[in-house]
């Protein structure tokens, strides 16, 4: 576990995604029945300390996209869920609302961007000159072509 303590000091090389994976792995370990037995109390305490350090490290990282912002909100909700009194559950509702707003704004921005891109596209297939199909040729052209091809 000393290795994980060294890893949490690498803020410059961490991303929200990488830290989120470490956080999820620690949460998974802490939920294991093997860790909850009394014999593993020191290991469990160490994992809890590392989890708390990772949760604090999220505040130092900049999110690159809405997915990472949402992940940071998930971390905050999880930490609050374990620490707040039931009378303060409105904080969780507020974070849920913020997260929902974030997803809605992102979806609207994507739909606006895609409609703008399609509106600015050149209608290349409409600007080409119409080509005459072989079955639309005039009868005189067809007989001339037939005579030419039979002469060859």
Order of alpha helices (4+ residues) and beta strands (2+ residues): alpha-alpha-alpha-alpha-alpha-alpha-alpha-alpha
